[in-house]
Amino acid sequence: MKHGAKPGSGTVLKTLPRKFWVPATIILFTFLVYFKCLGNGFAGDDSEMIVENPWIKSLALASRAFFNNAWGFEKIGSSYYRPLQQVAYMVMYALFGLRPLGWHLASIALHALNSVLVYFLAREVTGLCFSSACGSRTENGGSAAGVGPIAAALIFAAHPVHLEAVVSSSAFPDLMAAFFSFLALLVFIKRTGRSGYAGYFVLELSLLLSAFLSKEPSFAMPLVFVAYDISLGKLARQRATSPHAGQKAWRPAASAIIKYIPALCAMVAYSWLRINALGRFTGVDYHPELGSVADILSAAKFFALYLFKTFSPVNLNPGYDYHPVSSMLPLDWKFLVAALTTMGFILFLAMSSRKSRSAGIWNGYLFSGLFYALPLLPALDLHGLVDFLFAERYLYMPVAGFSIALGIALEKLLRGNIVKPVLLPRKAVSFGVPIVLAPLLVFYAASDFKRAPIWKNNSTLWTEMHLTSPDNGLVELNYGDVLRKEGRLDEAIAQYRQAIREKPYYLGIYVNLGGTLMLKGDNEGAAKVFQDALFLNSDASEAPFIHRDLANAYLAMGKTEPAIAELRMSIQQLPDAGSYRELAGLLCRLGRSAEAEKAYRQAFQLDGAGPLHCGSRPYQHS
């Protein structure tokens, strides 16, 4: 030892790189894959969820998020309950305002952290598998430090189906839910088979509840815990009770009850909050026409579609126009392929379960398969989905299971468990692993790099979706909005009319069509559109606003009495200070001061501001 050197300093310097270079490499790789997204603006749901969302302007409004659905700021019903989504938006608005760069940096950073968590999860799983299979242990207590976990993290980081979740700022809850879920799973893994970890119970409960409050797919995480316990729990308990572990195991009976208490408590707390906000756990049923048979057939179809996009991420689309399956007749070869694919996946899980009794590697495959399938269950319940029944962002958490399975396979190949040394030298096998991995990562990164500009702004996004999903009413509506903002009113009107043919009961299309007709000066045509909308559904939550639009169309035509009638109808359905003042102003112009004063006072009672009679200066209650 050199003079002045501290004892053990050489050991510290040698171990620091091993601890930090892998996470640092994963983070750097993630930023390299997605850095092109930093030049994007807000697109898609970002416009409503962020730019036009009044709740995110102040952290003082955070409590509202816990007592309303995710679209409560627009005063409409929804089956989505994600209060931490709104809280996260509030924090980022306080930090970045409406500057997209900060929002995109936050998304990429959180995705990079999730990729690092996938690395640690893969270390745990591969460590257990190969410790059992090889009859040896690694120095970190069973976590393999080979190429498998690193490959899993890099595959997760760059997988093309993640692009929407990372690039779209409104998809930040997908990243949050995964972050809390992965951390909760790591905590559960660390305490499996051990005692003296009571403090972790509170941590696990907090992480799970945070995941649930971020987005619904995380509600399946307790099932992932059970999947881990079934597939890898025995190996973990053996590791925990080994002489090197220094821990005593829970008694089996006590462990079976105690280990799931945090998850159960989190589920009960979340269920109470959700029911309190939505009125019932399931919220709004957007597809009541689907029965039990249609639910099963559609779930088989959509699960297979998710598998196809995971294993072969080509021809990706920001908006898929897939439809439910209501019957097996007439026979459709595409559905048959999808059904057989889903059945094949189930058979793979059954085979893995059988082989896992004697081979540790199959334990990892079983867990990875369940880790893929279980978080997809909420996305397969089509009743809670509004317009797009299939979206790539729903694969964000499941791809972690897919990545871990590929990591196990690469680790197995690297250790010579697939190709026998007699057929191929060990060095050749070791050299072949990066040859297999590198092209895959390059393909993934190139796909992300190429598709990133799609989300540059609303114009690029909806133009792309118009080309790939031309028969979707929501796509036609938003593409019409793009055309209207560009001043191409005739083309916008044509798109809106096409959207109405696709979705005749979607009142928002009528609102935009009528407004565009008024911009062209066709007030009579606009009034006809608003009348059609009210005839289709006069009880919808949008009806009061359509009555106001119809009133404006009548005013533009010089029909004051019908306009007054429509304003009164709007107020009857939704008493609003703005509507009262609009009515009062119209009555003042007609010289009906007594009626106007009554309307002004109604508005004043609602918000304590504004004039009290015709010609008065606005008064605001102090």
C-alpha positions in Angstrom: 0.0 0.0 0.0 1.3 3.4 -0.9 2.1 5.9 1.8 -1.0 8.0 2.6 -3.5 5.6 1.0 -6.5 4.8 3.1 -7.2 1.1 3.8 -9.7 -0.4 1.5 -9.7 2.6 -0.9 -8.6 0.5 -3.8 -11.6 -1.8 -3.2 -14.0 1.1 -3.2 -12.6 2.5 -6.5 -12.9 -0.9 -8.1 -16.5 -1.5 -7.0 -17.8 2.0 -7.9 -17.8 1.4 -11.6 -19.5 -1.9 -11.3 -22.3 -0.3 -9.3 -22.9 2.7 -11.5 -21.7 2.2 -15.0 -24.6 -0.1 -16.0 -27.4 2.3 -14.8 -25.5 5.3 -16.3 -25.2 3.5 -19.6 -28.9 2.6 -19.7 -29.8 6.3 -18.9 -27.4 7.6 -21.6 -28.8 5.1 -24.2 -32.3 6.1 -23.4 -31.6 9.8 -23.9 -29.8 9.0 -27.2 -32.8 7.1 -28.5 -35.3 9.8 -27.7 -33.4 13.1 -27.9 -35.1 13.9 -31.2 -38.4 14.2 -29.3 -37.1 17.2 -27.4 -37.9 19.5 -30.4 -41.6 18.4 -30.4 -44.4 20.5 -29.1 -47.7 19.4 -27.5 -49.9 17.0 -29.6 -53.0 14.9 -29.3 -54.5 14.7 -25.9 -51.8 17.2 -24.7 -54.0 20.0 -25.9 -56.9 19.2 -23.6 -55.2 17.5 -20.7 -52.4 20.1 -20.4 -52.7 23.2 -22.5 -56.4 23.8 -21.9 -56.6 22.2 -18.5 -57.5 24.9 -15.9 -56.8 22.6 -12.9 -53.0 22.4 -13.5 -52.5 26.1 -13.2 -52.4 25.9 -9.4 -51.3 23.3 -6.9 -54.0 24.6 -4.5 -56.5 22.7 -6.8 -54.8 19.3 -6.2 -57.6 18.1 -3.8 -60.1 18.4 -6.7 -58.3 15.6 -8.6 -59.0 13.1 -5.8 -62.7 13.7 -5.9 -63.3 13.8 -9.6 -62.6 11.6 -12.7 -59.6 12.3 -14.9 -61.7 14.5 -17.2 -63.5 16.3 -14.3 -62.0 19.6 -15.3 -64.3 19.4 -18.4 -67.3 18.4 -16.3 -67.9 15.2 -18.2 -68.2 11.6 -17.1 -65.4 9.1 -17.4 -64.2 5.7 -16.3 -60.7 7.0 -15.6 -59.6 7.9 -12.1 -56.0 9.2 -12.0 -55.6 11.9 -9.4 -51.8 11.7 -9.4 -51.9 12.5 -13.1 -53.3 15.9 -12.3 -50.9 16.4 -9.5 -48.0 15.6 -11.7 -49.3 18.0 -14.4 -49.5 20.7 -11.7 -46.0 20.2 -10.6 -44.6 20.2 -14.1 -46.6 23.3 -15.0 -45.2 25.0 -11.9 -41.7 24.0 -13.1 -41.9 24.4 -16.9 -45.1 26.3 -17.6 -46.3 25.4 -21.1 -42.8 25.1 -22.5 -42.8 21.6 -24.1 -39.0 21.0 -23.7 -39.3 20.6 -19.9 -42.2 18.2 -20.2 -40.4 16.1 -22.7 -37.2 16.0 -20.6 -39.2 14.9 -17.6 -40.8 12.0 -19.7 -37.5 10.8 -21.1 -35.9 11.0 -17.6 -38.7 8.9 -16.0 -38.6 6.4 -18.8 -34.8 6.1 -18.3 -35.4 5.4 -14.6 -38.0 2.8 -15.4 -35.4 1.1 -17.7 -32.9 1.0 -14.9 -35.6 -0.5 -12.6 -36.2 -3.2 -15.3 -32.4 -3.9 -15.1 -32.6 -4.5 -11.4 -35.8 -6.6 -11.8 -34.1 -8.7 -14.4 -31.0 -9.1 -12.2 -33.2 -10.6 -9.5 -35.0 -12.9 -11.8 -32.0 -14.1 -13.8 -30.0 -14.5 -10.6 -32.6 -16.8 -9.1 -33.0 -18.8 -12.4 -29.3 -19.4 -12.9 -28.4 -19.9 -9.3 -30.9 -22.8 -9.3 -29.9 -24.1 -12.7 -26.2 -23.9 -12.3 -26.0 -24.8 -8.7 -23.9 -21.8 -8.0 -24.3 -18.3 -6.5 -23.0 -15.0 -7.5 -21.4 -12.6 -5.1 -24.4 -10.3 -5.0 -26.6 -12.9 -3.4 -28.2 -14.5 -6.5 -28.5 -11.6 -8.9 -26.7 -12.3 -12.2 -24.5 -9.5 -13.4 -24.2 -10.8 -16.9 -25.5 -9.5 -20.2 -29.1 -10.7 -19.7 -30.3 -8.0 -17.3 -28.5 -5.3 -19.3 -30.1 -6.6 -22.5 -33.5 -6.6 -20.9 -33.1 -2.9 -19.8 -31.9 -1.8 -23.2 -34.7 -3.6 -25.0 -37.2 -2.0 -22.7 -35.7 1.4 -23.2 -35.8 1.4 -27.0 -38.8 -0.8 -27.8 -40.8 1.1 -30.5 -44.2 0.6 -28.8 -43.0 2.9 -26.0 -42.7 5.9 -28.3 -46.2 7.3 -27.7 -45.9 6.9 -23.9 -42.5 8.7 -23.9 -43.2 11.4 -26.5 -46.8 12.3 -25.6 -46.8 14.4 -22.4 -50.4 13.5 -21.6 -49.1 9.8 -21.4 -46.9 10.7 -18.4 -49.2 8.7 -16.1 -48.2 5.5 -17.9 -44.6 6.2 -16.9 -45.6 7.1 -13.4 -47.6 4.0 -12.9 -44.8 1.8 -14.1 -42.2 3.6 -11.9 -44.2 3.0 -8.7 -45.2 -0.5 -9.8 -41.6 -1.6 -10.6 -40.4 -0.1 -7.3 -43.2 -1.9 -5.4 -42.3 -5.2 -7.1 -38.6 -4.8 -6.1 -39.6 -4.1 -2.5 -41.8 -7.3 -2.5 -39.0 -9.3 -4.0 -36.4 -8.1 -1.5 -38.5 -9.1 1.5 -39.8 -12.4 0.1 -38.9 -15.2 2.5 -37.3 -12.8 5.0 -38.3 -11.5 8.4 -37.5 -8.2 10.0 -38.8 -6.1 7.1 -41.9 -4.6 8.7 -40.8 -1.1 7.6 -41.0 -2.2 4.0 -44.7 -2.9 4.4 -45.5 0.8 4.6 -43.2 1.5 1.7 -44.7 -1.2 -0.5 -48.3 0.0 0.4 -47.4 3.6 -0.4 -45.8 2.7 -3.7 -48.7 0.5 -4.8 -51.3 3.1 -3.9 -49.3 5.7 -5.8 -49.2 3.4 -8.8 -53.0 2.8 -8.6 -53.7 6.5 -8.4 -51.5 7.1 -11.5 -53.2 4.8 -14.0 -55.5 1.7 -13.9 -53.2 -1.0 -15.4 -51.1 -0.9 -12.2 -54.1 -2.3 -10.3 -53.0 -5.7 -11.7 -49.7 -5.5 -9.8 -50.9 -7.5 -6.8 -51.5 -10.4 -9.2 -47.9 -10.0 -10.5 -46.8 -10.4 -6.9 -48.7 -13.6 -6.7 -47.1 -14.7 -10.0 -43.7 -14.0 -8.6 -44.5 -16.0 -5.5 -45.8 -18.9 -7.5 -42.9 -19.0 -10.1 -39.9 -17.8 -8.2 -40.9 -17.5 -4.5 -39.6 -20.9 -3.6 -36.1 -20.1 -5.0 -36.2 -16.7 -3.3 -37.0 -18.3 0.1 -34.2 -20.8 -0.4 -31.8 -18.0 -1.0 -33.1 -16.0 2.0 -32.6 -18.9 4.3 -29.1 -19.8 3.1 -26.2 -19.3 5.5 -25.1 -16.3 3.4 -28.4 -14.5 3.7 -28.3 -14.0 7.5 -32.1 -13.9 7.8 -34.8 -16.1 9.2 -37.7 -17.0 7.0 -41.3 -16.4 8.0 -43.2 -19.5 8.9 -45.1 -20.6 5.8 -48.6 -20.1 7.3 -47.8 -16.7 8.6 -46.0 -15.7 5.4 -49.0 -16.7 3.2 -51.1 -14.1 5.1 -48.7 -11.4 6.0 -46.9 -10.8 2.7 -50.0 -9.7 0.8 -51.3 -7.3 3.5 -49.8 -4.1 2.0 -51.3 -5.0 -1.4 -54.7 -5.7 0.0 -54.6 -2.4 2.0 -53.7 -0.4 -1.1 -56.4 -2.1 -3.1 -59.1 -1.3 -0.5 -57.9 2.4 -0.1 -57.9 2.9 -3.9 -61.3 1.2 -4.4 -62.8 3.5 -1.7 -61.4 6.6 -3.4 -62.4 5.5 -6.9 -66.0 4.7 -5.9 -66.3 8.0 -4.1 -65.1 9.9 -7.2 -66.9 7.9 -9.9 -70.0 6.7 -8.1 -69.1 3.1 -8.8 -65.9 1.2 -9.3 -66.2 0.7 -13.1 -67.3 4.2 -13.9 -68.9 4.9 -17.3 -69.7 1.9 -19.5 -68.9 3.1 -23.0 -69.8 -0.2 -24.7 -73.0 -1.6 -23.1 -73.8 -3.4 -26.3 -71.0 -5.9 -25.6 -72.1 -9.1 -23.8 -70.1 -11.8 -22.1 -69.4 -13.7 -25.3 -68.2 -10.6 -27.1 -66.0 -9.7 -24.1 -64.2 -13.1 -24.2 -63.8 -13.1 -28.0 -62.6 -9.5 -28.1 -60.1 -10.1 -25.3 -58.6 -13.0 -27.2 -58.4 -10.9 -30.4 -56.9 -7.8 -28.8 -54.4 -9.8 -26.7 -53.1 -11.5 -29.8 -52.8 -8.1 -31.5 -50.7 -6.8 -28.6 -48.5 -9.9 -28.9 -48.0 -9.2 -32.6 -47.0 -5.6 -31.9 -44.6 -6.6 -29.1 -42.7 -9.3 -31.1 -42.9 -7.5 -34.4 -43.1 -3.8 -33.9 -43.6 -2.8 -37.5 -46.4 -0.8 -39.2 -47.0 0.9 -35.9 -49.8 3.5 -35.8 -50.7 6.3 -33.4 -54.3 5.4 -33.8 -55.6 1.9 -34.5 -59.1 1.4 -35.7 -59.7 -2.1 -34.4 -63.2 -3.2 -33.5 -64.7 -5.7 -31.0 -65.7 -9.2 -32.0 -69.4 -9.9 -31.3 -69.6 -13.4 -32.8 -67.5 -16.1 -34.3 -69.8 -16.4 -37.3 -69.1 -15.8 -40.1 -65.6 -17.3 -39.6 -62.8 -14.8 -40.1 -59.3 -16.1 -40.7 -57.7 -13.1 -39.0 -59.7 -13.8 -35.9 -58.8 -17.5 -36.0 -55.1 -16.6 -36.2 -55.6 -14.2 -33.2 -57.4 -16.8 -31.2 -54.8 -19.5 -31.9 -52.1 -17.1 -30.9 -53.7 -16.3 -27.6 -54.2 -20.0 -27.0 -50.6 -20.6 -27.8 -49.5 -18.1 -25.2 -51.7 -19.8 -22.6 -50.1 -23.2 -23.5 -46.7 -21.6 -23.2 -47.5 -20.5 -19.6 -48.8 -24.0 -18.8 -45.7 -25.6 -20.2 -43.5 -23.1 -18.3 -45.4 -23.9 -15.1 -44.9 -27.6 -15.6 -41.2 -27.3 -16.4 -40.5 -24.8 -13.6 -40.9 -27.6 -11.0 -37.4 -28.9 -12.0 -35.7 -26.1 -14.0 -35.0 -22.7 -12.6 -34.8 -21.0 -16.0 -38.4 -21.9 -16.8 -39.4 -20.3 -13.5 -38.2 -17.0 -15.1 -40.1 -17.6 -18.3 -43.3 -18.3 -16.3 -42.9 -15.1 -14.3 -42.0 -13.0 -17.4 -45.1 -14.4 -19.3 -47.4 -13.5 -16.4 -45.7 -10.2 -15.9 -46.5 -9.5 -19.6 -50.1 -10.7 -19.5 -51.5 -9.4 -16.2 -51.0 -5.7 -16.6 -52.7 -6.0 -20.0 -56.0 -7.2 -18.4 -57.4 -3.7 -17.7 -56.8 -2.8 -21.4 -58.7 -5.9 -22.5 -61.8 -4.6 -20.7 -63.2 -2.6 -23.6 -66.2 -1.2 -21.6 -64.0 1.5 -20.1 -62.3 2.6 -23.3 -63.8 5.4 -25.3 -62.6 5.9 -28.9 -59.4 3.9 -29.5 -59.8 0.4 -28.2 -56.2 -0.5 -29.0 -53.2 1.7 -28.1 -49.4 1.1 -28.0 -49.1 2.9 -24.7 -51.1 0.1 -23.0 -48.0 -2.1 -23.6 -45.7 0.0 -21.5 -45.7 -2.1 -18.4 -46.2 -5.5 -20.1 -43.1 -5.0 -22.3 -41.0 -5.2 -19.1 -42.0 -8.9 -18.8 -41.2 -9.4 -22.5 -37.8 -7.7 -22.0 -36.9 -9.9 -19.0 -37.8 -13.0 -20.9 -35.5 -12.0 -23.8 -32.8 -11.2 -21.2 -33.1 -14.7 -19.7 -32.8 -16.3 -23.2 -29.7 -14.2 -24.0 -28.1 -15.1 -20.6 -28.9 -18.7 -21.3 -27.3 -18.5 -24.7 -24.2 -16.7 -23.2 -23.7 -19.4 -20.6 -23.7 -22.1 -23.3 -27.0 -23.7 -22.1 -28.5 -23.7 -25.6 -25.7 -24.5 -28.0 -23.5 -27.3 -26.7 -19.7 -26.7 -26.7 -19.3 -29.8 -29.0 -21.3 -28.0 -31.7 -19.9 -24.5 -31.2 -17.0 -23.2 -29.1 -18.0 -21.2 -26.0 -16.2 -18.1 -27.2 -18.2 -18.2 -30.4 -21.4 -18.3 -28.4 -20.2 -15.4 -26.3 -19.4 -13.4 -29.4 -22.8 -14.3 -30.9 -24.8 -12.7 -28.2 -23.9 -9.0 -29.0 -24.3 -9.9 -32.7 -27.9 -10.9 -31.9 -28.6 -8.0 -29.6 -27.0 -5.1 -31.4 -29.1 -5.3 -34.7 -32.3 -5.6 -32.6 -31.4 -2.4 -30.6 -30.4 -0.6 -33.8 -33.7 -1.5 -35.4 -35.6 -0.4 -32.3 -33.7 2.9 -32.1 -34.1 3.6 -35.8 -37.8 3.1 -35.6 -38.1 5.5 -32.6 -35.9 8.1 -34.4 -38.0 7.9 -37.6 -41.4 8.1 -35.9 -40.7 10.8 -33.4 -41.7 13.7 -35.7 -45.2 12.3 -35.9 -45.9 13.8 -32.5 -44.3 17.2 -33.3 -47.6 19.0 -33.2 -51.3 18.4 -33.8 -51.0 19.0 -37.5 -48.3 16.3 -38.0 -50.1 13.8 -35.6 -53.6 14.1 -37.0 -52.4 14.2 -40.6 -50.6 10.9 -40.1 -53.6 9.4 -38.4 -55.8 10.6 -41.2 -53.6 8.6 -43.6 -53.4 5.5 -41.5 -57.0 5.4 -40.0 -59.2 7.3 -42.4 -62.5 5.7 -41.3 -62.2 6.7 -37.6 -64.7 9.5 -36.7 -62.4 10.9 -33.9 -59.5 11.1 -36.4 -61.7 12.9 -38.9 -62.8 15.3 -36.2 -59.3 16.3 -35.2 -58.0 16.4 -38.7 -60.9 18.8 -39.5 -59.7 20.9 -36.6 -56.2 21.0 -38.2 -57.7 22.1 -41.5 -59.8 24.8 -39.9 -56.8 26.3 -38.1 -55.0 26.3 -41.4 -57.9 28.3 -42.9 -59.0 25.4 -45.2 -62.6 25.8 -44.2 -64.2 23.9 -47.0 -61.9 20.9 -46.5 -62.6 21.1 -42.7 -66.3 21.0 -43.3 -66.0 18.0 -45.5 -64.0 16.2 -42.8 -66.5 17.0 -40.1 -69.3 15.7 -42.3 -67.4 12.5 -42.8 -66.8 12.2 -39.0 -70.6 12.6 -38.5 -71.2 9.6 -40.8 -68.7 7.6 -38.7 -69.9 8.8 -35.3 -73.4 10.3 -35.7 -74.0 10.5 -31.9 -70.7 12.3 -31.1 -72.0 15.8 -30.3 -68.5 17.4 -30.3 -68.4 17.0 -34.1 -71.6 18.9 -34.6 -70.2 21.8 -32.4 -67.0 22.1 -34.5 -68.9 21.8 -37.8 -71.4 24.4 -36.8 -68.7 26.8 -35.6 -66.8 26.4 -38.9 -70.0 27.1 -40.9 -70.5 30.3 -38.9 -66.9 31.3 -39.8 -67.9 31.0 -43.4 -71.0 33.1 -42.8 -73.4 30.2 -43.2 -75.3 30.9 -40.0 -78.5 29.1 -41.3 -76.5 26.0 -42.0 -74.8 26.2 -38.6 -78.2 26.5 -36.9 -79.4 23.4 -38.7 -76.3 21.4 -37.5 -76.9 22.5 -33.9 -80.6 21.5 -34.2 -79.6 18.1 -35.5 -77.2 17.6 -32.6 -79.9 18.4 -30.0 -82.4 16.2 -31.8 -80.0 13.2 -31.6 -79.3 13.6 -27.9 -80.8 16.6 -26.0 -79.9 15.1 -22.6 -76.1 14.8 -23.1 -73.7 16.8 -20.9 -72.7 18.9 -24.0 -76.4 19.9 -24.7 -76.3 23.2 -22.7 -73.3 24.4 -24.7 -75.0 23.4 -27.9 -78.0 25.5 -26.9 -75.6 28.5 -26.4 -74.1 27.9 -29.8 -77.5 27.7 -31.4 -78.4 31.0 -29.7 -75.3 32.6 -31.2 -76.3 31.3 -34.6 -79.8 32.8 -34.2 -78.4 36.1 -33.1 -76.1 36.2 -36.2 -79.3 35.6 -38.3 -81.1 38.4 -36.4 -83.5 36.1 -34.7 -83.5 37.5 -31.1 -86.5 35.7 -29.6 -85.3 32.2 -30.6 -81.9 33.1 -29.3 -83.3 34.1 -25.9 -85.3 30.8 -25.8 -82.1 28.8 -26.4 -80.2 30.7 -23.8 -82.9 30.1 -21.2 -82.8 26.4 -22.2 -79.1 26.3 -21.7 -79.4 27.9 -18.2 -82.2 25.5 -17.3 -79.9 22.5 -18.0 -76.7 24.1 -16.6 -77.0 27.3 -14.5 -73.9 29.2 -15.3 -72.9 32.8 -14.5 -71.6 33.4 -18.0 -74.9 32.2 -19.6 -76.9 34.5 -17.3 -74.8 37.5 -18.2 -75.0 36.7 -21.9 -78.8 36.5 -21.6 -78.9 39.7 -19.5 -76.8 41.6 -22.1 -79.1 40.5 -24.9 -82.2 41.6 -22.9 -80.5 45.0 -22.2 -80.1 45.6 -25.9 -83.7 44.8 -26.4 -84.7 47.3 -23.7 -86.1 44.6 -21.3 -84.3 46.0 -18.3 -86.4 44.3 -15.6 -85.7 40.8 -17.0 -82.0 41.7 -17.6 -81.6 42.8 -14.0 -83.0 39.6 -12.7 -80.5 37.6 -14.9 -77.7 39.8 -13.7 -78.5 39.1 -10.1 -78.7 35.4 -10.8 -75.2 35.6 -12.2 -74.0 37.6 -9.2 -75.3 35.0 -6.8 -73.3 32.4 -8.6 -69.9 34.1 -8.6 -70.2 37.4 -6.7 -69.0 39.5 -9.6 -70.3 41.5 -12.6 -72.9 44.3 -13.1 -76.2 44.3 -11.3 -78.4 46.1 -14.0 -78.2 47.5 -17.4 -75.7 50.3 -17.8 -74.1 49.7 -14.4 -70.4 49.3 -13.8 -69.2 45.8 -12.9 -69.3 45.2 -9.1 -67.2 42.5 -7.4 -67.9 41.4 -3.9 -64.8 41.9 -1.6 
